[in-house]
Amino acid sequence: MYDIGHDRLDFALDPGTNVLVTGPPLCGKRRFGMQALAAGSRRSEGAIVVTTRDTADRVRSDYRTLFAGGDEDAPPLGVVDAVSETFGQSVTDDQYTKYTSSPKDMSSIGIKFSEFVQSYYTEDGIERTRVLVDSLSPLLVYSNLQGVFRFMHMFTSRVDNAGAVGFYTVTSTAHDDETMNSLTQLVDGTIELTEDGTATIRLPNLDDQTVDL
């Protein structure tokens, strides 16, 4: 089981669980997902962020704020960066950062994620991994719903097969009901955040609940 990594939320997720984290802009979706990853990092689990909004450097900077000693205490974080090349930066893959040409290159995003999971297992002996995809909204700008649906079907299956847990952020106010319903079909449950600091949780084996974070 994977604990959710938040003081106000006392439950755990089965291996293979995929969760859609929804809400309006600036309600803390990415930070919520990063807190879940940080909880695993403190237990020597693998942590991967697929970023379609910010560069790997920015993601790591935000992640380090979740650890008391900042840079010194923050464990390694694998990042699939689908942003830097769109800014014209010259980039090269290394142990903990892998790049794709843009959020549109969803096939490469899936491949790079699988490479991280494989290297964690074979090289580092890490069998438990948490992944955050932040965010699905840029993918829906670069591609159509059908393309993102296929990507999500592939990605959530890989998370399930790896016995990992996946969190996927999406700005719900930017998309219509058809889009949100289609994305919801591909995950096991949802956590809906609000600007007022509440979370409505709809997950397997749990009663639906709304809590203050």
N, C-alpha and C positions, 0 to 999 in steps of 0.2 A: 504493500500500500504506500501511496505517496501523500503525505500531509499537505494541506493547501498553503501553509506558510504564512498565515495571517492570524494575529492574536485573537481577533473577534470571530474567527471561523474555525469551529472545532469539528472538522471532518477530514477524511482522507479519500483519495481516488485510487481505484484499481489500476494496475498496469494496463496500458493500452487505451486509457481514457482520453478523449479529445473534448475540449471545452471551448466554446465561443464566448469571448468576453466583449460585450457590447456596451454602447453608451454614446452620448454626445461628445463633441470635442472637449478636451481639457478636463475630463472627469477622472483621470488617473488610470486609464486602462493599461498602458504600458507599465507603469509602476506596479500595478497589481500583479501583472504577469511576472515582472522581474522579482518581486518579493517571493513568489512561488519558486522561481529558479534559485534564488539565494538560499532559501530554506534547504533545498537539496544540496547546494554547493557546500553548506556547512556540514553535511553528512557524507561528503566526498562523492556525491553523485555528479554525473555529467550535466552540463548546462550549455544550451545552444540557443542563440537568438538569430532568427532570420529577419533582417531589417530591410524594409522597403521604403522607409521614411528618412532615416538619418544614417550617417556614416558609422562604420565600426568604431571609430575613435569616440564619437559622441555616445554611442551605446555603452561602451565600456566605462566612460566617465560617469554616466548615470548609474551604472551597476555598482561601481565602487562606493557610491554614497550609501549603499545599504549595509556596508561593513564598517565596524567601529574604527578600524585603523586605515580605512581608505585603501590606497594602493597596496600597502603592506599586507593587509588581511584579506583582500579580495582574491578568491581562487581563480584559476584560469577560466575564461569564458570563450566558448567557440562562437564565432559570428560568421554568418553568411551575409555578405554585404552586397545588396543589389542596387546601391545608390552611388558609390564613389565614382564608378566609371562614367555615369551620366553627367558628372561634373567635370569630366575631362581629366581626372587624376590618373597618373600612371601607377598601376597597382600590380602586386604579385602575391599569389597565395603563399601563406606560411602555415605553421602548425595550428594556429588558432584563428586564422582569418582566411576565408575563402570568398572570392569575388565572382559575381555574375555581371553581365553587361548592362542589365537594367531589370526593373521589376517585370518587364514583359517576358523575360527569358525564364519562364517558370519551370521548364524542363531542367535547366541547369541548377536552379534553386533546389529542386528535389534531389539531384545527383550530389550536390555539395553537402546537403544535409546527411544523406546516406553515408558519404565518406567520413563525416565526423563521427557518426554512430559506430561505424566499423573501426575507425582508429581508436576511439575510446575503449572499445571492447578488446581488440587484439593487441594494442600497444600499451594501454594504460590499465587494463583489467577492470574497466568500469562497465558494470552490467545494467545500471539504472541511470536513465537520462531524462531530463526535462527540457522541453523546447518551447520557445515563444516565437510565434510569427507575428510581427508588428510592422505593417498592418495589412489586412486584406483589402482595405479601401483603395490604395494605389494600384493594386492588381486589377481592380474593377475599372480603373481609369484607363489602364494600358490595354486591357483585354475585355472581351464580353463575358457575360455571366456564364455561358456554356464553357468557355475556356477556363475560367476560374473554378467552376464546378468540377471539371476533369482534374485540375491540379489538386484541389482539396481532396477529392476521392483518392488520388494516388498518395498524397502526403499523409492523410489520416490513416491509411492502410499501413504505411511504413511505420508510423508511430505505434500502431497496434502490434504489428509484427515484431517490433523491437522491444515490446514490453515497456515502452516509455510513456510519458504523459505529454499532451500537447495543449497549448493555450494559443488562441488565435484572436487578435483584437480586430475590431471593425467599428467604424463610426456609423452607428445605426441611423443617425439623422441624415446621412448623405445618400442613403439608398432606399429604394421603394420596398414595399412589403414582399413582392415576388422575390427580390434578391435576398432579403433577410430570411425568408422562409426556406429558400433553396439552400442557403448556407447552413441553416439550423438542421436540415435533414442529414447533413454529413457528419454531425458531431453527436456526442453522447449527452451533452447538456449545455446549459448556458448560464452565465453570470452577467446580469445586467447592472451596470453602475450608473449612478446619477450624479449631477453636479452638486446635490445636497449631501453626498457622502454615504448613500445607502447602496446596498447590493441585494438584488433579488436573485436567488439561487434556485435553479431548476436542474437537478442532477439525479442520476439513477440511484435508487435505494435511499433517497432522502425526500422528506416532505418539502414541498416548495416553501421557501421562507424569505423574508426581507429583513436585513439586519443593518444596523448603523456601523460603519467602519471607523 
